[in-house]
């Protein structure tokens, strides 16, 4: 038997039930080792598939998503208090702070009140 042609093909999954089939066929030189030639075809097929994956990644784009743990109610109230920009808005939390008797809420309220009072004082000076 005279072996003068070789071929290699492989099917790759590329996502969402889609596949890519890449195949190559080559002529063998007279003294060429068929196994070495087949390995060369495998390398070429794998390289072509890697290029396809790179192109698919570019088409799909990449999206970075920050995973944020849900805040508890106390953290939400503290954030709402500390982001107040007027004393009037801050005063809407006064009864909540007094009723809850939670040191963290009181501290956030007091610090925000001081900050807003300083801002008003600095504007008038």
C-alpha positions as CSV (number, residue, x, y, z in Angstrom):
1,X,0.0,0.0,0.0
2,X,1.3,3.4,-0.9
3,X,0.2,6.2,1.4
4,X,0.3,9.5,-0.4
5,X,-2.5,11.6,1.2
6,X,-3.6,12.2,4.8
7,X,-6.4,14.1,6.4
8,X,-7.4,15.2,9.8
9,X,-10.7,16.7,11.1
10,X,-12.1,17.5,14.5
11,X,-15.4,18.8,15.8
12,X,-15.2,21.5,18.5
13,X,-18.1,22.7,20.7
14,X,-18.4,26.5,20.5
15,X,-21.4,27.1,22.8
16,X,-25.2,27.0,22.7
17,X,-25.3,23.6,21.1
18,X,-23.2,24.9,18.2
19,X,-20.1,23.1,16.8
20,X,-17.2,23.9,14.5
21,X,-15.8,21.2,12.2
22,X,-12.3,21.9,11.0
23,X,-10.6,19.5,8.6
24,X,-7.4,19.5,6.6
25,X,-6.0,17.2,3.9
26,X,-2.4,17.1,2.7
27,X,-0.2,15.3,0.3
28,X,2.7,13.4,1.7
29,X,6.2,13.8,0.3
30,X,8.0,10.6,-0.7
31,X,10.1,10.3,2.5
32,X,7.7,12.1,4.9
33,X,6.6,10.2,8.0
34,X,2.7,10.0,8.0
35,X,2.5,10.2,11.8
36,X,4.6,13.4,11.9
37,X,2.5,14.9,9.1
38,X,-0.7,14.0,10.9
39,X,0.6,15.7,14.1
40,X,1.3,18.8,12.0
41,X,-2.3,18.8,10.8
42,X,-3.6,18.4,14.3
43,X,-1.5,21.4,15.4
44,X,-2.9,23.5,12.5
45,X,-6.5,22.5,13.3
46,X,-6.1,23.3,17.0
47,X,-4.5,26.7,16.1
48,X,-7.4,27.5,13.7
49,X,-9.9,26.6,16.4
50,X,-8.1,28.9,18.9
51,X,-8.4,31.7,16.5
52,X,-12.1,31.0,16.1
53,X,-12.5,31.1,19.9
54,X,-10.7,34.5,20.0
55,X,-13.1,35.9,17.4
56,X,-16.1,34.5,19.2
57,X,-15.0,36.1,22.4
58,X,-14.5,39.5,20.7
59,X,-18.0,39.2,19.1
60,X,-19.6,38.2,22.4
61,X,-17.8,41.0,24.2
62,X,-16.8,40.7,27.8
63,X,-18.8,42.0,30.7
64,X,-17.5,42.4,34.2
65,X,-20.2,42.0,36.8
66,X,-19.6,43.0,40.4
67,X,-21.3,40.6,42.7
68,X,-22.7,42.7,45.6
69,X,-24.0,41.1,48.7
70,X,-27.4,42.4,49.6
71,X,-27.3,44.9,52.4
72,X,-29.3,44.5,55.5
73,X,-31.9,47.1,56.6
74,X,-29.5,48.7,59.1
75,X,-26.9,49.3,56.4
76,X,-29.5,50.7,54.0
77,X,-30.7,53.2,56.7
78,X,-27.1,54.2,57.6
79,X,-26.4,54.8,53.9
80,X,-29.5,56.8,53.5
81,X,-28.7,58.9,56.5
82,X,-25.1,59.6,55.6
83,X,-25.9,60.6,52.0
84,X,-28.4,63.3,53.1
85,X,-27.4,66.7,51.6
86,X,-29.7,68.9,53.6
87,X,-30.6,69.1,57.3
88,X,-34.3,69.0,56.4
89,X,-33.8,65.7,54.6
90,X,-31.7,64.4,57.5
91,X,-34.5,65.3,60.0
92,X,-36.8,62.9,58.3
93,X,-34.7,60.1,59.9
94,X,-34.7,61.7,63.4
95,X,-37.8,59.8,64.7
96,X,-36.5,56.5,63.3
97,X,-33.1,56.9,65.0
98,X,-34.8,57.8,68.3
99,X,-37.3,54.9,68.1
100,X,-34.8,52.2,67.1
101,X,-32.2,53.0,69.8
102,X,-29.4,51.5,67.7
103,X,-26.0,53.1,68.4
104,X,-24.9,52.8,64.8
105,X,-27.9,54.8,63.5
106,X,-27.4,57.4,66.2
107,X,-23.7,57.8,65.3
108,X,-24.5,58.1,61.6
109,X,-27.2,60.6,62.3
110,X,-25.0,62.7,64.6
111,X,-22.0,62.7,62.2
112,X,-24.1,63.6,59.2
113,X,-25.7,66.4,61.2
114,X,-22.3,67.8,62.2
115,X,-21.1,67.6,58.6
116,X,-24.1,69.4,57.3
117,X,-23.9,72.1,60.0
118,X,-20.2,72.6,59.2
119,X,-21.0,72.9,55.5
120,X,-23.6,75.6,56.3
121,X,-21.2,77.4,58.6
122,X,-18.4,77.3,56.0
123,X,-20.7,78.8,53.4
124,X,-21.7,81.7,55.6
125,X,-18.1,82.5,56.7
